[in-house]
Amino acid sequence: MEQGMPPTEKQLALEQPYYYSVAPQTRRDPELTWDPVFCKRALCRKEVLAVVLIINVGWIITALVATFIVRNAKTEPLEPSVPWSPACPNSWVGYQRKCYYFSEERGAWDSSQRKCSIYDASLAGIVGEQEKAFVMRYKGNRDYWIGLRRHLGQPWRWVDEAEFNRSLEVTEKGGGCAYLGDGVAVSSRCSLPRRWICSKLDAYTSGEGQVMGSSPDQGNGR
């Protein structure tokens, strides 16, 4: 600027800071359309507002999710703890809600039935193909008394007096008691000593909820 010359309006505007309420782009002079201080402050405010908005939206979503979970949660009634117990006694085998005992001891048919009854069981009745397949597989090649018997002049019946439905083929060899042989039931004299198979409903099917004892071989009356 030359001495003695008054500054022009443009020079005065550049030397002094300015703050206009009118947007800078509305000014005609291109040198006056950029205000670093104004833009920096405006940008900072926008960033702060954006962060605050994101935080508020996050809290709202969290509150809605928590409310939904609480309203839809189902309160399950507490059940009293029940001590666990096995469905079948020791040394017995469980199959389809029944317990089976395959003895090592030998006895006559009547004494075998008494040993089973000590444990609320009876000599096994076999009433279906699946049960027959299970017993045959488990017994191996041994012979066992089963709960099939007939009195003189009477048909074969199971020990519980249920009528024999021919679920097993019976090979007649004389006598009124049957043992389980090689895939078939075989008639025999009831006094002959043989191993036996006991069976009964398991503890949960019978409603007892617990089992007692172990095996007829180890029970009273041996």
C-alpha positions in Angstrom: 0.0 0.0 0.0 1.4 3.4 -0.9 1.8 5.9 1.8 -0.8 8.6 1.9 -3.3 6.5 0.0 -6.4 5.4 1.9 -6.9 1.6 2.0 -9.5 0.3 -0.3 -12.6 -1.5 0.9 -11.2 -4.8 -0.3 -8.0 -4.4 1.7 -9.9 -3.5 4.8 -12.0 -6.6 4.5 -9.0 -8.9 4.2 -7.2 -7.4 7.2 -10.1 -7.8 9.6 -11.9 -11.0 10.8 -15.5 -11.1 10.0 -18.5 -13.1 11.0 -21.6 -12.8 8.8 -25.0 -14.2 9.4 -25.3 -14.6 5.6 -23.7 -17.8 4.1 -20.3 -17.1 2.6 -21.3 -18.4 -0.8 -23.7 -15.5 -1.2 -20.9 -13.0 -1.3 -19.9 -11.8 -4.7 -16.1 -11.4 -4.0 -14.5 -14.9 -4.4 -11.8 -14.0 -1.9 -14.5 -13.6 0.8 -16.3 -16.9 0.3 -14.0 -19.0 2.6 -13.8 -18.6 6.4 -11.5 -21.2 8.0 -12.6 -20.4 11.5 -16.3 -20.6 10.7 -16.1 -23.8 8.8 -13.9 -25.5 11.4 -16.3 -24.7 14.2 -19.3 -25.8 12.1 -17.7 -29.1 11.2 -16.8 -29.8 14.8 -20.4 -29.2 15.9 -21.7 -31.6 13.2 -19.3 -34.3 14.4 -20.4 -33.9 18.0 -24.0 -34.0 17.1 -23.5 -37.1 15.0 -21.8 -38.9 17.9 -24.5 -37.9 20.3 -27.2 -39.1 17.9 -25.5 -42.5 17.4 -25.2 -43.0 21.2 -28.8 -42.1 21.8 -30.0 -44.5 19.0 -27.8 -47.3 20.5 -29.4 -46.8 24.0 -32.9 -46.8 22.5 -32.2 -50.1 20.6 -30.7 -51.7 23.7 -33.7 -50.7 25.8 -36.2 -52.0 23.2 -34.4 -55.4 23.0 -34.2 -55.7 26.8 -37.9 -55.0 27.1 -38.7 -57.6 24.4 -36.7 -60.2 26.1 -38.2 -59.6 29.5 -41.8 -59.6 28.2 -41.3 -62.9 26.3 -39.3 -64.7 28.9 -41.1 -67.8 30.3 -40.6 -68.5 33.9 -40.3 -72.2 34.4 -41.5 -73.5 37.8 -38.8 -74.9 40.0 -39.0 -78.6 40.4 -37.8 -80.3 43.6 -34.6 -82.1 43.1 -35.1 -85.9 42.9 -32.1 -88.2 43.6 -31.2 -90.1 40.5 -31.5 -93.8 40.6 -31.0 -96.5 37.9 -34.1 -98.0 36.3 -32.9 -101.6 36.9 -31.1 -103.2 39.9 -27.5 -104.1 39.7 -26.7 -107.2 37.5 -30.0 -106.7 35.6 -30.3 -105.7 32.0 -32.7 -103.0 30.8 -34.6 -103.3 27.5 -37.7 -101.4 26.4 -38.8 -100.4 29.9 -38.3 -103.8 31.3 -35.5 -105.3 33.4 -34.1 -108.8 32.9 -32.0 -111.0 35.0 -30.0 -114.0 33.5 -29.0 -116.3 36.4 -25.8 -118.2 36.8 -27.3 -120.4 39.5 -29.5 -123.4 38.5 -32.8 -124.5 40.0 -36.1 -126.2 39.4 -38.8 -124.2 37.7 -40.8 -123.5 41.0 -37.7 -122.5 42.9 -36.6 -120.2 40.1 -40.0 -118.5 40.1 -39.7 -118.0 43.9 -36.2 -116.4 43.4 -37.7 -114.0 40.9 -40.6 -113.1 43.1 -38.2 -111.9 45.9 -37.5 -109.0 43.6 -41.1 -108.3 42.5 -40.3 -110.1 39.2 -41.4 -113.4 37.6 -39.9 -115.8 35.2 -39.8 -114.0 31.9 -42.7 -113.9 29.5 -41.8 -113.3 25.9 -44.6 -111.6 24.0 -43.1 -110.1 20.8 -40.5 -110.5 18.2 -38.3 -107.7 19.4 -38.3 -109.1 23.0 -37.7 -112.6 21.6 -34.7 -111.3 19.6 -33.2 -109.5 22.6 -33.5 -112.5 24.9 -32.1 -114.9 22.3 -29.2 -112.7 21.6 -28.4 -112.1 25.3 -28.7 -115.6 26.5 -26.3 -117.1 24.0 -26.2 -120.8 23.7 -27.4 -121.5 27.3 -30.8 -122.9 28.3 -33.0 -120.9 30.7 -36.3 -121.4 32.4 -39.0 -119.0 31.2 -42.4 -118.2 32.6 -44.3 -120.7 30.4 -46.1 -123.6 32.0 -49.1 -125.9 31.6 -51.0 -128.1 34.0 -52.2 -131.5 33.1 -54.8 -131.3 30.3 -54.5 -127.5 30.1 -53.0 -125.2 27.4 -49.7 -123.4 27.8 -50.0 -120.2 29.9 -47.6 -117.6 31.1 -46.8 -117.4 34.7 -49.1 -114.4 35.1 -51.9 -116.6 33.8 -52.0 -114.7 30.4 -52.9 -117.0 27.5 -49.9 -118.1 25.4 -50.2 -116.4 22.0 -47.7 -118.6 20.2 -45.1 -115.9 20.2 -42.7 -118.8 20.6 -42.6 -122.2 19.0 -42.8 -125.0 21.6 -40.9 -128.2 21.0 -42.6 -131.0 22.9 -40.3 -133.2 24.9 -42.6 -134.1 27.7 -43.2 -132.2 31.0 -45.2 -129.2 32.0 -42.6 -126.4 32.1 -40.7 -124.7 29.3 -37.2 -123.5 28.9 -35.7 -121.3 26.2 -33.5 -123.3 23.9 -32.0 -122.6 20.5 -34.6 -120.2 19.2 -37.6 -122.1 20.5 -39.3 -123.0 23.8 -38.8 -126.6 24.8 -41.1 -128.5 27.2 -39.3 -130.2 30.1 -39.9 -131.8 33.5 -40.3 -128.9 36.0 -37.9 -130.5 38.6 -34.8 -130.4 36.4 -32.2 -127.8 37.4 -31.6 -125.0 34.9 -30.6 -121.4 34.8 -33.6 -118.9 34.7 -34.6 -115.5 33.3 -36.5 -113.1 35.6 -38.2 -110.0 34.2 -40.2 -107.1 35.5 -41.1 -103.5 34.5 -38.3 -101.0 35.2 -38.6 -98.7 38.3 -39.9 -95.7 36.3 -42.5 -97.6 34.3 -43.8 -99.4 37.3 -44.0 -96.0 39.2 -41.6 -97.1 42.0 -39.0 -94.4 41.1 -36.2 -96.5 42.8 -34.9 -100.0 42.7 -33.8 -102.3 45.4 -31.4 -105.2 45.8 -29.3 -106.7 43.2 -29.7 -110.2 41.8 -31.8 -113.3 42.9 -28.7 -115.3 43.0 -27.6 -113.1 46.0 -31.0 -112.7 47.6 -32.7 -114.5 50.4 -33.7 -118.1 49.8 -30.7 -119.1 47.9 
